[in-house]
Amino acid sequence: MVLTLFVVNGMLSWEDYTSGSVPKEQANWFLQTVATFITSCSVEQIRLAPDKFISLCKRFKDQVLQLQAPMQGIAPMRTAIRKLQSSAEHLTSLHSDFLLLCIVAKCYKAGLSIMEDDIFEVDQPKDFFLYCYYGGILNIGQKRFRKALEYLHHAITAPMTVLNTVAVEAYKKYILVSLIHTGQVLPFPKYTSSVAQRSLKTYAQAYIDLANSYATGKISEVEKCLETHVDKFKLDVNLGLVKQVVLSLYKRNIQRLTQTYLTLSLQDIASTVQLETSKQAELHVLQMIHGGEIFASINQKDGMVSFHEDPEQYKTSEMIEHIDSSIRRIMLLSKKLSAVDEHISCDAAYLSKVGRERPRFEIDEFDTVPQKYMTM
Amino acid sequence: MKQFSHIENPLSRIKDNLNSTGLSHLKPVSLSPSQHRKASLSHIKAQAAMDEADGLAEMIDAPCSNGVDQKRPKAIMSGEHLDVEAYASLYSGRTKILRLIFIAEHCGNPVTQIEAVRMAYDELKKGENTQLLREVAEKINGNLGPEYGVDYAWIHSVERRAEQRKEKLENELSGYKTNMIKESIRMGYNDFGDFHYARGLLGDAFKNYVRTRDYCTTSKHIIQMCLNVILVSIETGQFMHVTNYVNKAEQTPELQDPIITAKLKCAAGLAHLEAKKYKPAARKFLETGPELGNNYTEVIAPQDVATYGGLCALACFDRTELKNKVIDNINFRNFLELVPEVRELIHDFYASRYASCLEYLENLKPNLLLDIHLYDHVETLYEQIRHKAIIQYTLPFISVDLRTMASAFKTTVAGLEKELEALITDNQIQARIDSHNKILYARHADQRNATFQRVLQTGVEFDRDVRAMLLRANLVKHEYIQRNSRKN
C-alpha cells in the first residue's frame, strides 16, 4: 500500500512537470484512482507517511475544484480525514480543505458532521485559522449563529504573532454575526493577542461604523451606514450578511417592546420600530412568532398584539433530560480540564519556567520543584 | 415709583397673596375678587401663580398676619413673582450684588431687570469695587438717568484711596515681617485679604487668606482663616477648596460655636450641590442648626437652606429617610417655616398628593431659576422628583388605570405612557403596559423560571469558554514546541 502511495506521488510530480491543463479523461481517471486509494488504504501505513498523504489529498482537492465538481470530492475527503486523525479531537490539515469543498458544493450538512467533534489537538496552527473561518461560514449558511460566533471567535482570539488575512476576514464576519446574534459587539477579551487587539480594527472600519450605528437602535442610522459602505461590503462578499443585520435590528426593537408592554397596537409597533405601515409590522411579528423569538398573538380585528410570557415552565421531562445531559457534559469537560492541568504541571518546560522565577533561598518553604529543573 | 406702592399699602399685599394662592374667594376685605385683580399691581407680577386647582391643599400660612410686617422676609421663594428688594435684603456683601446681577441677566421681565440692576449699583456705590461698578453701569446703559451712569469722579477717588491703603498695608506688612511677630503678620495678611476682597480681586484675596495659615496659632484663627477662604472659594466657584477647608475647620479642636458649625454645614452642602451630589448635599443642609439664623447672609439665607435641602431631599431620599430626616426634623422645621411652599410640597409628596406637589414645584420654578446656585440643577432635581412620584404612585397597586394616573399627574395618557416606558426600561418600575385598555399591570418576575434560564445559560457559557481555553492552550503549546524545535 505504501508503494502505491509513492507511485501515485510519482505520477503527481510528473504532472507537475507537464503542468498546464490536464486532459479531462486523465483527470477523471486520476480522481477515481485517488478516491479508491483513499477508501481502501490502511490506517497505520498512512500514519507512517502523513505528509505524502496530505499532499496527495490536497492535489486531489485542487483537481476537483478545477473540474468544478466539488461534490465528488466530499466523500473521499471525509474518509481521508477520519483515517488521518489520531483521535476525533485532532485537527488535520485536511479539515479546512474539506470544509472548503463543502462550502463550494453548498453541501453544508456534510461539513457539519465533521464539525460535530470538538477539536482539542492542533498540529499546525496555520490550518487552524482556515478551519475556523470556513467553519464559521458553514454555520452561517445553516443559520446556526451561535456556533458560527464560536468559530469566528476562535479565529480572532487564537494566539498569533503576525496578523494574517484570514483573521481579518474572520473579524469582519465576527462583527456581523455578533450583531445578528447578540445585538452588540463585545470588546476583545483579555487573552486576545496584542497584535490582533491593535490592528484588527484598522482593517474593519466600515464594520465598526455599522456596529456603532446599530448601537443607536435607529433603522435610519443603520441604513445610512449601509449606503455609505455598500461597495466595501460587496467587495468582501458580506452584503447578504449586512442585510440580515438590518433585519435583526427590527427584531431586536420589537423584542424590547415585549419587555414593557402587554398589548400594543400594530400601528404603535410600526411607529416605534420605524416601519412604514402596520402591515409590515404585522409581517415582522408573524415571522418572529414562527421563529420562536417572541411569544405573542395577533388580534387582527383590533389590530392589537398581545405579548405573552415564555410558556416554558421547566417542568417537563424533556427539560429534565436536557439539564441532566448538560450536567453530564460539563462534568466530562471538567474532568478533561483537570487532566490537562495535571499534565501541564508535570511538563518539563513548564516546571523549568516556574522554578526559575521562584525565590531560591526559602529555607522554611518546602521546595516542591526538584533541583535539576531550576538550573535550566 | 409704582413698584414701591405695595410697601406703602400693606393690605394690598395680603390681597395679592390671597389672589395668587387661589383663595381669593375668602374675601378678607370688602373688595370683590375682580376688583382685587384690577387693583393689584399685577403688571409687576406677570407670572400667573397658581391655577384654580380644585385639589389644591390649603395653604394655611396665614398671609394676613405677616402682610403687616413687610420687613420680615417671608414669601420670597414663593409662587409669586420675585420681589427683588425683599430678596436682596436677605443677603449682604458681595453675594447680594452678584445675585442681583444674575437676576438682571436671567430674568425676562424688563421691570425686574431695571430694579435689580439699580439696586446692584446702589450697593456697589457703598463699597470699593470699581470694576464691577463699571460693568453694572454698562448694563444699565443710561436707562435710569444720569445719576446711574459711570461715575468717573467716584471711581477715581475710590481707586486713589485704594492705592494709598494698599501702600500702607504693604509697609505695615513688611514691618511686621521684620519684627517676626506671628500675630501681626497674620493680621497683616488678613487685612490684605479683606482689602483685595473688597476691591473684587478674588484671586489675590484667596492667596492672602491662604498665607495666613502659616501664622495661625489658636483654633479661632484657623477657623477664621477657613471661613474667609470658604467665602472666596464659593464666589469664585472653586468648590474643591470649599470642601477641603470645611473639613479642615471641622477637624479643628475646640470647635464649640454652633453658629460656626452651622455655617460650615451650609458651605459643605453648597459644595455638594455644585458637584451634583444631591444626597450628601441634602444631608448637610438638613443637619444645619437653626442657630444659623441671619449670620451667614454673605453666603446663604436660611430660606435657601430650606429650599435646597428640601428639594434635594425630595429628589434623593426614600420614604423612611424623608420622614425621619425632614418631616420629623425639629431643627429643619424652623427653616421650613420660612418657605411654606416647600414645606407644603414635601408634605404633599409624602401624603401622595402628587398633583398639588407638582403644581407647587411648577410655581416655584421661575424663581428658582433665578437663584445663583440652584439654577442649573433645577431641571435635574425636578425630573428626579417627578420620577420618584410616578414610581411611588404605582408601587402599591396590581393594576392602575392610566387615565386616572394621567389626571393625577396633570398630563396626557400618551405622555404618561412614554414616561412609564422609559422608567420600565430603566428597571425602576416592575410592570407592563396594556396599551389597548390603557392599564398598567404590576409584574413580578418569576424567580424559578429566571433561575432555570440563568443556570442553563451559565452552563452553555462555561462549556464554550472551557473548550475555547483548552484549544488555545493547545495552540500555545504547539507554538512553544515549534519554537523550541527551531531553537534546538
Interface residues (C-beta under 8 A of the other chain):
Chain A: D118 I119 F120 E121 V122 D123 Q124 P125 F128 E150 H153 H154 T157 A158 P159 Y191 R256 Q259 T260 Y261 L262 T263 L264 S265 D268 D302 M304 S306 F307 E309 D310 E312 Q313 Y314 M319 H322 I323 S326 I327 R329 I330 L333 S334 K336 L337 V340 I344 A349
Chain B: L420 E421 I424 T425 R432 I433 D434 S435 H436 N437 Y441 D446 R448 N449 F452 V455 L456 G459 V460 F462 D463 R464 V466 R467 A468 L470 L471 R472 A473 N474 L475 V476 H478 E479 Y480 N484
